[in-house]
């Protein structure tokens, strides 16, 4: 509970619901499988050249998990600078706020899974370190 609650926007009730709906991530092997289980994966409908629709989320997964991730995404956008920057970048590119909110929901769910599997807490100061390229002589 403490690990999942350390993520901005996710409180105790949301943490309990995520853990309960995914059974503690017991059967989930990777992030892609989790996103598909929640129904937040992108589905594109095409059929040759005659039928082409906009990509949408599939909504074929767990409805409760999607519902419980909405308000934490809004809270994360308000409180955390990283999520706010992601939100603004997507809105400026597409102009659709709901698309950006769904993207934040997906990121929060993936982050929850990663932190749960690694047994580590959310660190807002964490930056990816770029390893310098080293030339190997033969």
C-alpha positions as CSV (number, residue, x, y, z in Angstrom):
1,X,0.0,0.0,0.0
2,X,2.8,2.5,0.9
3,X,4.6,1.8,-2.4
4,X,1.5,2.5,-4.5
5,X,0.4,5.4,-2.4
6,X,3.8,7.1,-2.9
7,X,2.8,8.0,-6.5
8,X,1.3,11.5,-6.8
9,X,-2.5,11.4,-7.1
10,X,-2.9,7.9,-5.9
11,X,-4.4,7.7,-2.4
12,X,-5.2,4.8,-0.1
13,X,-8.6,3.9,-1.7
14,X,-7.1,3.9,-5.2
15,X,-4.1,1.8,-4.1
16,X,-6.4,-0.8,-2.5
17,X,-8.6,-0.9,-5.6
18,X,-5.6,-1.3,-8.0
19,X,-4.1,-4.1,-5.9
20,X,-7.5,-5.8,-5.5
21,X,-8.5,-5.6,-9.1
22,X,-5.2,-6.9,-10.4
23,X,-4.8,-9.5,-7.5
24,X,-1.5,-7.9,-6.5
25,X,-0.2,-8.1,-10.1
26,X,-0.1,-11.9,-9.6
27,X,-0.8,-13.0,-13.2
28,X,0.5,-9.9,-15.0
29,X,3.9,-10.4,-16.7
30,X,4.6,-7.0,-18.3
31,X,3.3,-3.4,-18.7
32,X,1.6,-4.2,-22.0
33,X,-0.4,-7.0,-20.5
34,X,-1.5,-4.7,-17.6
35,X,-2.6,-1.9,-20.0
36,X,-4.6,-4.4,-22.1
37,X,-6.2,-5.8,-18.9
38,X,-7.3,-2.4,-17.9
39,X,-8.7,-1.6,-21.4
40,X,-6.4,1.4,-21.9
41,X,-4.7,0.0,-25.0
42,X,-5.1,1.6,-28.3
43,X,-7.3,-0.1,-30.9
44,X,-7.3,1.0,-34.5
45,X,-10.1,-0.1,-36.9
46,X,-9.0,-0.4,-40.5
47,X,-10.2,-2.4,-43.5
48,X,-8.2,-1.8,-46.6
49,X,-8.9,1.7,-47.9
50,X,-12.6,1.9,-47.3
51,X,-12.8,1.8,-43.5
52,X,-10.5,3.8,-41.4
53,X,-11.5,5.3,-38.0
54,X,-9.6,7.2,-35.4
55,X,-7.6,5.2,-32.9
56,X,-9.4,4.7,-29.6
57,X,-8.9,2.9,-26.4
58,X,-10.3,-0.6,-26.5
59,X,-12.3,-0.5,-23.3
60,X,-12.3,-4.3,-23.4
61,X,-10.7,-4.7,-20.0
62,X,-11.5,-4.1,-16.4
63,X,-14.0,-1.3,-16.1
64,X,-13.4,-0.7,-12.4
65,X,-9.7,-0.2,-13.0
66,X,-10.3,2.4,-15.7
67,X,-12.8,4.2,-13.5
68,X,-10.6,4.3,-10.5
69,X,-7.6,5.8,-12.5
70,X,-9.5,8.9,-13.7
71,X,-9.3,11.2,-10.7
72,X,-5.8,10.2,-9.7
73,X,-4.7,11.2,-13.2
74,X,-6.3,14.6,-12.7
75,X,-4.7,15.0,-9.3
76,X,-1.3,14.0,-10.7
77,X,-1.6,16.6,-13.5
78,X,-2.3,19.3,-10.9
79,X,0.4,18.3,-8.3
80,X,3.3,16.8,-10.2
81,X,5.4,18.7,-12.6
82,X,6.4,15.7,-14.8
83,X,2.8,14.6,-15.4
84,X,1.8,18.2,-16.0
85,X,4.5,18.5,-18.7
86,X,3.3,15.3,-20.4
87,X,-0.3,16.5,-20.3
88,X,0.6,19.9,-21.8
89,X,2.8,18.2,-24.5
90,X,0.0,15.9,-25.6
91,X,-2.7,18.7,-25.5
92,X,-0.5,21.0,-27.6
93,X,0.1,18.3,-30.2
94,X,-3.5,16.9,-30.5
95,X,-5.7,19.6,-28.9
96,X,-7.8,16.9,-27.0
97,X,-7.6,17.1,-23.3
98,X,-9.3,13.7,-22.7
99,X,-6.7,12.0,-24.8
100,X,-4.0,13.4,-22.6
101,X,-5.8,12.4,-19.4
102,X,-6.1,8.8,-20.7
103,X,-2.4,8.9,-21.4
104,X,-1.7,10.0,-17.9
105,X,-4.0,7.2,-16.6
106,X,-2.0,4.7,-18.5
107,X,1.4,6.1,-17.3
108,X,0.2,6.0,-13.7
109,X,-0.9,2.4,-14.0
110,X,2.4,1.4,-15.6
111,X,4.3,3.3,-12.9
112,X,2.3,1.4,-10.3
113,X,3.2,-1.9,-11.8
114,X,6.9,-1.1,-12.1
115,X,7.2,0.2,-8.5
116,X,5.2,-2.8,-7.2
117,X,7.5,-5.3,-9.0
118,X,10.7,-3.5,-8.0
119,X,9.5,-2.9,-4.5
120,X,10.6,0.7,-4.6
121,X,8.9,4.1,-3.8
122,X,8.2,6.9,-6.3
123,X,11.0,9.4,-6.4
124,X,10.1,12.7,-8.1
125,X,13.8,13.7,-8.3
126,X,14.8,10.5,-10.3
127,X,16.4,11.3,-13.6
128,X,17.5,8.8,-16.2
129,X,21.2,8.7,-16.4
130,X,22.7,8.7,-19.9
131,X,25.6,6.3,-20.0
132,X,28.4,7.8,-22.2
133,X,29.4,5.8,-25.3
134,X,32.7,4.1,-24.9
135,X,34.6,3.1,-28.0
136,X,36.0,-0.4,-27.9
137,X,39.3,-1.0,-29.7
138,X,40.0,-4.4,-31.3
